[in-house]
Every structure is written in structure tokens, then in C-alpha cells.
Amino acid sequence: MRRIGEELGVRPGLISHYFPAVDDLVAEAFGSAATAEIEALIPAERPDGTPTDHLARFLARTIGHPAWDDISRLWINARHLSRYRPGLRERVGRQEDAWRARLSGLLTDGVERGEFRTADPQVVALQILVVLDGLGADGAIDPGELPPAVARMAVTTAERELGLEPGALSALPEHG
């Protein structure tokens, strides 16, 4: 707490007042970063564009993008540390639930609009997230060095499982 207080320019007592245990602070910091990630990648409010547009943007932003490679490493570390820290375990679980719900909601919207074809958007969401987690799991591999078929696994999985033509999710340009 002392080191964190020094970094922030505040007394350690102020931090420990709000976070009595370091584990509480770690869980809150992870939750804040993970919440910012989901809001940036799949915003709750999507007034412009179609579900296909939003899914294509999400995949373009996550695959091999340096900012999201860093957050992938944060997730790996949080999952590992959560084995020993109950507060972090609970927070990681909540964030995983939020990710599944947000992506499932986007896919369900696409099914309802007739853009996607799947009987179970929740399963497809989980498949996409598992592929993305797998791609981010080896922090030693530069995404630019992956064979294209591997780098595109999340895209090809999404296209196949949602009944889209190959290339449908990569033909759209990424928008900010």
C-alpha cells in the first residue's frame, strides 16, 4: 500500500481506507480495466451499424492489436492469481460473465435481424471467446508472426458458426 500511495502521491492510509486488503485493490483494478475493455470493444449501446459491423469491428480490434495484447496478458495473470485470491476470483468470474453476456447479446441481435444463423448464440459467443483467449494465451508469440490461418481463427470460427460467407467479417473496414 505504501508503494501504491507513493505512486499516486497520497498517503497509504487513504488507500487502505477504501481497500483494507491489497487483494481488494487488485480485484478492483482488474475489474476497472476489464470493464473499460468490454465497453471499448463491444459497447452496450450500439446506435450505428449492424450486428455484422459490430462483430467485424470487435474482431479487427482484438486480433493482433497491441493494446488488446496487453489486456490479454492482464487476463492471463488475473486468472492465474485468482486461484489464490478469492476476491479476484469473484471479480474475474463476474467479468467473464459480462463478456459472455455482451457478446451473446450482440449475436442474438444478429440472429433476430436475420444476419446470423445459429440455434445457440451463447455457445457461439463462448467459442469465439475461447479462440481469442487461446490466441492471447502465449504472450511470447508476436501476433504478426502467426500463420494467417491461425491469426484468423476467431474470424473463421465466427463466420462458420454464424452461417456467414467466408470473408464476411473481414471485408468490413475497422472503424475507430
MDAnalysis code that builds the backbone (N, CA, C; Angstrom):
import MDAnalysis as mda
import numpy as np

u = mda.Universe.empty(528, n_residues=176, atom_resindex=np.repeat(np.arange(176), 3), trajectory=True)
u.add_TopologyAttr("name", ["N", "CA", "C"] * 176)
u.add_TopologyAttr("resid", np.arange(1, 177))
u.add_TopologyAttr("resname", ["MET", "ARG", "ARG", "ILE", "GLY", "GLU", "GLU", "LEU", "GLY", "VAL", "ARG", "PRO", "GLY", "LEU", "ILE", "SER", "HIS", "TYR", "PHE", "PRO", "ALA", "VAL", "ASP", "ASP", "LEU", "VAL", "ALA", "GLU", "ALA", "PHE", "GLY", "SER", "ALA", "ALA", "THR", "ALA", "GLU", "ILE", "GLU", "ALA", "LEU", "ILE", "PRO", "ALA", "GLU", "ARG", "PRO", "ASP", "GLY", "THR", "PRO", "THR", "ASP", "HIS", "LEU", "ALA", "ARG", "PHE", "LEU", "ALA", "ARG", "THR", "ILE", "GLY", "HIS", "PRO", "ALA", "TRP", "ASP", "ASP", "ILE", "SER", "ARG", "LEU", "TRP", "ILE", "ASN", "ALA", "ARG", "HIS", "LEU", "SER", "ARG", "TYR", "ARG", "PRO", "GLY", "LEU", "ARG", "GLU", "ARG", "VAL", "GLY", "ARG", "GLN", "GLU", "ASP", "ALA", "TRP", "ARG", "ALA", "ARG", "LEU", "SER", "GLY", "LEU", "LEU", "THR", "ASP", "GLY", "VAL", "GLU", "ARG", "GLY", "GLU", "PHE", "ARG", "THR", "ALA", "ASP", "PRO", "GLN", "VAL", "VAL", "ALA", "LEU", "GLN", "ILE", "LEU", "VAL", "VAL", "LEU", "ASP", "GLY", "LEU", "GLY", "ALA", "ASP", "GLY", "ALA", "ILE", "ASP", "PRO", "GLY", "GLU", "LEU", "PRO", "PRO", "ALA", "VAL", "ALA", "ARG", "MET", "ALA", "VAL", "THR", "THR", "ALA", "GLU", "ARG", "GLU", "LEU", "GLY", "LEU", "GLU", "PRO", "GLY", "ALA", "LEU", "SER", "ALA", "LEU", "PRO", "GLU", "HIS", "GLY"])
u.atoms.positions = np.array([
    [0.838, -1.191, 0.000],
    [0.000, 0.000, 0.000],
    [0.882, 1.255, 0.000],
    [2.025, 1.167, 0.693],
    [2.925, 2.311, 0.744],
    [3.425, 2.654, -0.669],
    [3.855, 1.637, -1.411],
    [4.376, 1.875, -2.753],
    [3.291, 2.463, -3.665],
    [2.087, 1.957, -3.570],
    [0.984, 2.469, -4.389],
    [0.666, 3.905, -4.003],
    [0.675, 4.182, -2.704],
    [0.448, 5.546, -2.237],
    [1.483, 6.512, -2.775],
    [2.749, 6.073, -2.772],
    [3.823, 6.918, -3.317],
    [3.606, 7.170, -4.810],
    [3.235, 6.124, -5.536],
    [2.994, 6.266, -6.983],
    [1.875, 7.261, -7.261],
    [0.846, 7.241, -6.412],
    [-0.319, 8.109, -6.617],
    [-0.190, 9.463, -5.931],
    [0.832, 9.609, -5.082],
    [1.014, 10.864, -4.367],
    [0.016, 11.057, -3.244],
    [-0.418, 9.955, -2.630],
    [-1.342, 10.031, -1.495],
    [-0.799, 9.182, -0.344],
    [-1.344, 9.399, 0.820],
    [-0.929, 8.603, 1.976],
    [-1.475, 7.175, 1.861],
    [-0.699, 6.193, 2.274],
    [-1.163, 4.799, 2.210],
    [-2.464, 4.570, 2.975],
    [-2.676, 5.347, 4.040],
    [-3.897, 5.202, 4.823],
    [-5.149, 5.497, 4.026],
    [-5.034, 6.417, 3.081],
    [-6.190, 6.734, 2.237],
    [-6.565, 5.528, 1.378],
    [-5.563, 4.884, 0.845],
    [-5.820, 3.697, 0.024],
    [-6.389, 2.580, 0.886],
    [-5.767, 2.340, 2.033],
    [-6.255, 1.238, 2.880],
    [-7.627, 1.532, 3.472],
    [-8.017, 2.805, 3.541],
    [-9.373, 3.135, 3.985],
    [-10.406, 2.571, 3.006],
    [-10.138, 2.701, 1.707],
    [-11.055, 2.216, 0.683],
    [-10.816, 0.757, 0.309],
    [-9.586, 0.305, 0.474],
    [-9.211, -1.076, 0.141],
    [-8.436, -1.660, 1.310],
    [-9.143, -2.241, 2.306],
    [-8.476, -2.749, 3.507],
    [-7.406, -3.811, 3.233],
    [-7.549, -4.533, 2.135],
    [-6.563, -5.562, 1.787],
    [-6.074, -5.315, 0.362],
    [-4.821, -5.632, 0.134],
    [-4.249, -5.477, -1.201],
    [-5.069, -6.266, -2.222],
    [-5.568, -7.425, -1.819],
    [-6.375, -8.237, -2.740],
    [-7.601, -7.478, -3.223],
    [-8.191, -6.672, -2.344],
    [-9.352, -5.872, -2.747],
    [-8.966, -4.854, -3.818],
    [-7.797, -4.242, -3.646],
    [-7.316, -3.268, -4.611],
    [-6.998, -3.939, -5.947],
    [-6.373, -5.096, -5.912],
    [-6.052, -5.833, -7.138],
    [-7.335, -6.198, -7.881],
    [-8.324, -6.692, -7.150],
    [-9.597, -7.072, -7.779],
    [-10.275, -5.859, -8.406],
    [-10.254, -4.737, -7.712],
    [-10.887, -3.523, -8.237],
    [-10.143, -3.003, -9.470],
    [-8.824, -3.031, -9.428],
    [-8.033, -2.569, -10.570],
    [-8.291, -3.449, -11.790],
    [-8.320, -4.760, -11.591],
    [-8.611, -5.660, -12.702],
    [-10.013, -5.400, -13.240],
    [-10.988, -5.298, -12.352],
    [-12.372, -5.064, -12.778],
    [-12.520, -3.773, -13.567],
    [-11.817, -2.744, -13.141],
    [-11.875, -1.466, -13.850],
    [-11.299, -1.600, -15.258],
    [-10.156, -2.267, -15.379],
    [-9.534, -2.460, -16.700],
    [-10.400, -3.336, -17.595],
    [-10.958, -4.408, -17.045],
    [-11.770, -5.330, -17.845],
    [-13.088, -4.683, -18.275],
    [-13.665, -3.846, -17.423],
    [-14.891, -3.144, -17.779],
    [-14.619, -2.134, -18.890],
    [-13.501, -1.420, -18.798],
    [-13.140, -0.475, -19.861],
    [-12.912, -1.215, -21.175],
    [-12.323, -2.399, -21.090],
    [-12.079, -3.202, -22.288],
    [-13.386, -3.564, -22.985],
    [-14.341, -4.103, -22.236],
    [-15.593, -4.538, -22.864],
    [-16.349, -3.343, -23.432],
    [-16.318, -2.223, -22.735],
    [-17.033, -1.037, -23.235],
    [-16.396, -0.509, -24.512],
    [-15.082, -0.632, -24.629],
    [-14.400, -0.171, -25.842],
    [-14.614, -1.128, -27.012],
    [-14.661, -2.418, -26.723],
    [-14.731, -3.411, -27.796],
    [-16.146, -3.738, -28.255],
    [-17.064, -3.847, -27.314],
    [-18.473, -4.094, -27.661],
    [-19.323, -3.196, -26.761],
    [-19.496, -1.943, -27.151],
    [-20.275, -1.025, -26.310],
    [-21.692, -1.538, -26.060],
    [-22.213, -1.237, -24.889],
    [-23.581, -1.650, -24.552],
    [-24.575, -1.001, -25.506],
    [-24.339, 0.262, -25.813],
    [-25.198, 0.991, -26.756],
    [-24.509, 0.978, -28.116],
    [-25.208, 0.474, -29.115],
    [-24.651, 0.390, -30.469],
    [-25.630, 1.043, -31.440],
    [-25.729, 2.374, -31.411],
    [-26.747, 3.039, -32.234],
    [-26.491, 2.964, -33.731],
    [-25.232, 2.867, -34.136],
    [-24.930, 2.865, -35.570],
    [-24.400, 1.506, -35.998],
    [-24.693, 1.123, -37.207],
    [-24.172, -0.123, -37.748],
    [-25.036, -1.328, -37.429],
    [-24.699, -2.405, -38.106],
    [-25.422, -3.662, -37.949],
    [-24.657, -4.572, -36.996],
    [-25.273, -5.648, -36.528],
    [-24.530, -6.611, -35.716],
    [-23.292, -7.147, -36.442],
    [-23.395, -7.337, -37.756],
    [-22.237, -7.798, -38.518],
    [-21.121, -6.760, -38.461],
    [-21.473, -5.477, -38.607],
    [-20.476, -4.406, -38.498],
    [-19.790, -4.436, -37.138],
    [-20.590, -4.548, -36.085],
    [-20.043, -4.512, -34.731],
    [-19.166, -5.732, -34.445],
    [-19.583, -6.888, -34.913],
    [-18.773, -8.091, -34.709],
    [-17.468, -7.984, -35.487],
    [-17.527, -7.493, -36.705],
    [-16.306, -7.322, -37.509],
    [-15.350, -6.341, -36.832],
    [-15.868, -5.242, -36.311],
    [-15.037, -4.257, -35.604],
    [-14.402, -4.870, -34.368],
    [-15.200, -5.600, -33.613],
    [-14.701, -6.260, -32.405],
    [-13.535, -7.183, -32.751],
    [-13.720, -8.011, -33.755],
    [-12.659, -8.958, -34.126],
    [-11.430, -8.228, -34.673],
    [-11.626, -7.205, -35.469],
    [-10.496, -6.446, -36.018],
    [-9.694, -5.765, -34.915],
    [-10.384, -5.315, -33.880],
    [-9.708, -4.616, -32.779],
    [-8.970, -5.566, -31.847],
    [-9.409, -6.788, -31.767],
    [-8.816, -7.705, -30.786],
    [-7.699, -8.558, -31.348],
    [-7.704, -8.811, -32.617],
    [-6.748, -9.756, -33.178],
    [-5.468, -9.033, -33.575],
    [-4.408, -9.291, -32.798],
    [-3.099, -8.737, -33.112],
    [-2.960, -7.242, -32.896],
    [-3.851, -6.648, -32.147],
    [-3.779, -5.217, -31.858],
    [-3.005, -5.044, -30.551],
    [-1.910, -4.281, -30.548],
    [-1.054, -4.183, -29.359],
    [-1.790, -3.812, -28.071],
    [-2.741, -2.901, -28.137],
    [-3.462, -2.506, -26.914],
    [-4.208, -3.685, -26.304],
    [-4.769, -4.532, -27.156],
    [-5.545, -5.645, -26.638],
    [-4.655, -6.840, -26.316],
    [-3.449, -6.886, -26.887],
    [-2.498, -7.914, -26.471],
    [-2.129, -7.702, -25.009],
    [-1.988, -6.435, -24.596],
    [-1.671, -6.131, -23.195],
    [-2.794, -6.562, -22.269],
    [-4.033, -6.291, -22.644],
    [-5.149, -6.685, -21.784],
    [-5.297, -8.201, -21.752],
    [-4.924, -8.880, -22.830],
    [-4.935, -10.350, -22.820],
    [-3.969, -10.875, -21.766],
    [-2.797, -10.253, -21.676],
    [-1.833, -10.671, -20.652],
    [-2.380, -10.387, -19.250],
    [-3.091, -9.274, -19.095],
    [-3.704, -8.969, -17.802],
    [-4.707, -10.061, -17.419],
    [-5.531, -10.487, -18.377],
    [-6.493, -11.559, -18.123],
    [-5.776, -12.845, -17.708],
    [-4.703, -13.185, -18.402],
    [-3.952, -14.404, -18.072],
    [-3.454, -14.332, -16.634],
    [-2.860, -13.195, -16.277],
    [-2.346, -13.037, -14.915],
    [-3.469, -13.057, -13.883],
    [-4.576, -12.399, -14.194],
    [-5.704, -12.369, -13.255],
    [-6.265, -13.771, -13.044],
    [-6.397, -14.528, -14.113],
    [-6.914, -15.894, -13.964],
    [-5.972, -16.748, -13.127],
    [-4.674, -16.572, -13.355],
    [-3.701, -17.337, -12.567],
    [-3.773, -16.933, -11.088],
    [-3.716, -15.645, -10.809],
    [-3.737, -15.175, -9.420],
    [-5.064, -15.466, -8.726],
    [-6.137, -15.566, -9.498],
    [-7.451, -15.809, -8.884],
    [-7.520, -17.177, -8.206],
    [-6.599, -18.055, -8.533],
    [-6.555, -19.358, -7.855],
    [-6.235, -19.192, -6.380],
    [-5.562, -18.081, -6.028],
    [-5.102, -17.859, -4.663],
    [-5.781, -16.683, -3.979],
    [-6.539, -15.905, -4.737],
    [-7.145, -14.691, -4.191],
    [-8.650, -14.722, -4.439],
    [-9.426, -15.030, -3.401],
    [-10.881, -15.168, -3.572],
    [-11.557, -13.917, -4.133],
    [-11.138, -12.742, -3.704],
    [-11.756, -11.512, -4.217],
    [-11.521, -11.345, -5.706],
    [-10.331, -11.649, -6.137],
    [-10.017, -11.565, -7.559],
    [-10.762, -12.651, -8.326],
    [-10.870, -13.848, -7.744],
    [-11.600, -14.949, -8.395],
    [-13.043, -14.533, -8.660],
    [-13.643, -13.912, -7.674],
    [-15.040, -13.473, -7.837],
    [-15.136, -12.413, -8.926],
    [-14.187, -11.491, -8.965],
    [-14.218, -10.410, -9.957],
    [-13.962, -10.942, -11.360],
    [-13.004, -11.866, -11.505],
    [-12.744, -12.481, -12.813],
    [-14.004, -13.188, -13.301],
    [-14.673, -13.912, -12.412],
    [-15.915, -14.601, -12.784],
    [-16.986, -13.637, -13.254],
    [-17.138, -12.514, -12.541],
    [-18.131, -11.514, -12.952],
    [-17.793, -10.923, -14.316],
    [-16.509, -10.663, -14.551],
    [-16.104, -10.086, -15.832],
    [-16.282, -11.094, -16.964],
    [-15.985, -12.356, -16.713],
    [-16.211, -13.384, -17.736],
    [-17.701, -13.485, -18.069],
    [-18.543, -13.446, -17.036],
    [-19.994, -13.466, -17.264],
    [-20.428, -12.266, -18.108],
    [-19.856, -11.101, -17.800],
    [-20.210, -9.886, -18.547],
    [-19.794, -10.007, -20.010],
    [-18.613, -10.566, -20.255],
    [-18.160, -10.751, -21.634],
    [-19.074, -11.699, -22.394],
    [-19.395, -12.833, -21.778],
    [-20.276, -13.803, -22.448],
    [-21.633, -13.172, -22.740],
    [-22.171, -12.435, -21.771],
    [-23.483, -11.809, -21.956],
    [-23.444, -10.747, -23.059],
    [-22.403, -9.925, -23.072],
    [-22.325, -8.849, -24.063],
    [-22.188, -9.410, -25.476],
    [-21.288, -10.389, -25.648],
    [-21.103, -10.964, -26.983],
    [-22.329, -11.784, -27.384],
    [-22.905, -12.527, -26.453],
    [-24.132, -13.282, -26.747],
    [-25.256, -12.347, -27.165],
    [-25.360, -11.201, -26.490],
    [-26.383, -10.221, -26.850],
    [-26.212, -9.692, -28.257],
    [-24.970, -9.425, -28.633],
    [-24.698, -8.964, -29.996],
    [-25.066, -10.040, -31.010],
    [-24.710, -11.284, -30.722],
    [-25.023, -12.378, -31.648],
    [-26.528, -12.633, -31.709],
    [-27.200, -12.558, -30.578],
    [-28.659, -12.731, -30.550],
    [-29.332, -11.646, -31.384],
    [-28.836, -10.421, -31.256],
    [-29.366, -9.323, -32.067],
    [-29.196, -9.641, -33.555],
    [-28.040, -10.178, -33.917],
    [-27.798, -10.544, -35.312],
    [-28.719, -11.650, -35.796],
    [-29.018, -12.610, -34.928],
    [-29.947, -13.693, -35.290],
    [-31.350, -13.108, -35.485],
    [-31.773, -12.256, -34.554],
    [-33.112, -11.665, -34.634],
    [-33.284, -10.803, -35.884],
    [-32.217, -10.187, -36.342],
    [-32.276, -9.353, -37.550],
    [-32.056, -10.161, -38.823],
    [-31.814, -11.453, -38.682],
    [-31.622, -12.311, -39.841],
    [-30.227, -12.261, -40.446],
    [-29.274, -11.632, -39.754],
    [-27.903, -11.557, -40.259],
    [-27.106, -12.820, -39.944],
    [-27.359, -13.397, -38.777],
    [-26.628, -14.585, -38.330],
    [-27.585, -15.761, -38.247],
    [-27.056, -16.949, -38.454],
    [-27.855, -18.170, -38.343],
    [-27.171, -19.133, -37.378],
    [-27.765, -19.243, -36.194],
    [-27.302, -20.205, -35.206],
    [-28.449, -20.477, -34.243],
    [-28.510, -21.702, -33.771],
    [-29.546, -22.053, -32.807],
    [-29.163, -21.599, -31.397],
    [-27.869, -21.349, -31.152],
    [-27.429, -21.016, -29.798],
    [-26.337, -19.941, -29.802],
    [-26.733, -18.670, -29.798],
    [-25.750, -17.584, -29.790],
    [-24.794, -17.630, -28.592],
    [-25.276, -18.153, -27.462],
    [-24.406, -18.231, -26.281],
    [-23.243, -19.186, -26.508],
    [-23.501, -20.297, -27.151],
    [-22.431, -21.249, -27.440],
    [-21.440, -20.642, -28.430],
    [-21.935, -19.967, -29.446],
    [-21.047, -19.347, -30.428],
    [-20.209, -18.257, -29.760],
    [-20.820, -17.476, -28.884],
    [-20.065, -16.442, -28.160],
    [-18.925, -17.085, -27.368],
    [-19.226, -18.165, -26.691],
    [-18.202, -18.854, -25.909],
    [-17.106, -19.415, -26.816],
    [-17.482, -19.952, -27.959],
    [-16.474, -20.465, -28.905],
    [-15.533, -19.345, -29.356],
    [-16.088, -18.195, -29.692],
    [-15.271, -17.065, -30.139],
    [-14.342, -16.613, -29.020],
    [-14.872, -16.492, -27.809],
    [-14.048, -16.048, -26.686],
    [-12.943, -17.046, -26.351],
    [-13.239, -18.337, -26.448],
    [-12.222, -19.354, -26.186],
    [-11.098, -19.252, -27.219],
    [-11.439, -19.053, -28.475],
    [-10.409, -18.909, -29.515],
    [-9.577, -17.659, -29.240],
    [-10.218, -16.541, -28.919],
    [-9.471, -15.315, -28.626],
    [-8.570, -15.495, -27.412],
    [-9.079, -16.147, -26.369],
    [-8.249, -16.415, -25.190],
    [-7.060, -17.288, -25.556],
    [-7.295, -18.291, -26.371],
    [-6.207, -19.168, -26.797],
    [-5.158, -18.420, -27.592],
    [-5.590, -17.539, -28.470],
    [-4.640, -16.749, -29.260],
    [-3.835, -15.801, -28.375],
    [-4.462, -15.311, -27.302],
    [-3.763, -14.393, -26.401],
    [-2.970, -15.084, -25.320],
    [-3.126, -16.392, -25.188],
    [-2.509, -17.110, -24.072],
    [-0.993, -17.180, -24.149],
    [-0.442, -17.198, -25.330],
    [1.007, -17.278, -25.457],
    [1.556, -15.892, -25.730],
    [1.885, -15.189, -24.666],
    [2.381, -13.826, -24.785],
    [3.725, -13.719, -25.466],
    [4.418, -14.840, -25.650],
    [5.737, -14.804, -26.279],
    [5.641, -14.746, -27.800],
    [4.470, -15.071, -28.335],
    [4.306, -15.069, -29.796],
    [3.832, -13.702, -30.241],
    [4.548, -13.129, -31.179],
    [4.123, -11.876, -31.795],
    [2.978, -12.218, -32.750],
    [1.786, -11.622, -32.558],
    [0.659, -11.951, -33.437],
    [0.974, -11.800, -34.917],
    [1.886, -10.892, -35.249],
    [2.263, -10.711, -36.641],
    [3.039, -11.888, -37.200],
    [3.545, -12.752, -36.314],
    [4.307, -13.920, -36.744],
    [3.447, -15.174, -36.889],
    [2.198, -15.085, -36.503],
    [1.316, -16.249, -36.621],
    [0.980, -16.503, -38.083],
    [0.868, -17.770, -38.458],
    [0.376, -18.049, -39.811],
    [-1.018, -17.440, -39.962],
    [-1.341, -16.880, -41.125],
    [-2.641, -16.223, -41.313],
    [-3.839, -17.090, -40.909],
    [-3.781, -18.388, -41.181],
    [-4.908, -19.262, -40.821],
    [-5.103, -19.322, -39.314],
    [-4.025, -19.218, -38.556],
    [-4.121, -19.224, -37.089],
    [-4.591, -17.853, -36.601],
    [-3.986, -16.793, -37.123],
    [-4.362, -15.441, -36.708],
    [-5.843, -15.164, -36.960],
    [-6.405, -15.783, -37.987],
    [-7.810, -15.556, -38.357],
    [-8.784, -16.553, -37.715],
    [-8.311, -17.389, -36.813],
    [-9.183, -18.441, -36.264],
    [-10.476, -17.909, -35.654],
    [-10.414, -16.802, -34.926],
    [-11.642, -16.268, -34.322],
    [-12.606, -15.810, -35.406],
    [-12.087, -15.192, -36.459],
    [-12.935, -14.731, -37.559],
    [-13.559, -15.921, -38.280],
    [-12.744, -16.907, -38.617],
    [-13.282, -18.052, -39.352],
    [-14.258, -18.857, -38.489],
    [-13.979, -18.934, -37.194],
    [-14.927, -19.614, -36.290],
    [-16.258, -18.873, -36.276],
    [-16.201, -17.549, -36.122],
    [-17.434, -16.753, -36.090],
    [-18.206, -16.887, -37.402],
    [-17.513, -16.768, -38.523],
    [-18.196, -16.873, -39.820],
    [-18.849, -18.241, -39.986],
    [-18.120, -19.282, -39.675],
    [-18.653, -20.645, -39.833],
    [-19.850, -20.875, -38.912],
    [-19.708, -20.530, -37.637],
    [-20.758, -20.826, -36.655],
    [-21.982, -19.937, -36.804],
    [-21.829, -18.790, -37.468],
    [-22.954, -17.875, -37.660],
    [-23.548, -17.959, -39.058],
    [-23.077, -18.921, -39.859],
    [-23.623, -19.119, -41.193],
    [-23.287, -18.003, -42.162],
    [-22.148, -17.359, -41.976],
    [-21.729, -16.274, -42.853],
    [-20.770, -16.798, -43.922],
    [-20.728, -16.095, -45.030],
    [-19.786, -16.438, -46.098],
    [-18.367, -16.171, -45.605],
    [-17.403, -16.995, -46.023],
    [-16.006, -16.711, -45.666],
    [-15.615, -15.308, -46.128],
    [-14.974, -14.581, -45.240],
    [-14.556, -13.214, -45.538],
    [-15.568, -12.153, -45.163],
    [-16.771, -12.550, -44.761],
    [-17.827, -11.581, -44.441],
    [-17.448, -10.675, -43.287],
    [-16.681, -11.179, -42.324],
    [-16.317, -10.366, -41.165],
    [-14.990, -9.649, -41.339],
    [-14.267, -9.959, -42.382],
    [-13.002, -9.244, -42.600],
    [-13.112, -8.287, -43.771],
    [-14.216, -8.329, -44.499],
    [-14.392, -7.444, -45.651],
    [-14.788, -6.041, -45.218],
    [-15.237, -5.912, -43.964],
    [-15.668, -4.608, -43.475],
    [-14.484, -3.849, -42.884],
    [-14.379, -2.556, -43.118],
    [-13.276, -1.803, -42.548],
    [-13.480, -1.608, -41.046],
    [-12.355, -1.512, -40.321],
    [-12.440, -1.219, -38.889],
    [-12.702, 0.259, -38.729],
    [-13.635, 0.577, -37.849],
    [-13.923, 1.986, -37.537],
    [-13.528, 2.214, -36.099],
    [-12.694, 3.243, -35.880],
    [-12.241, 3.677, -34.552],
    [-12.678, 2.902, -33.485],
])
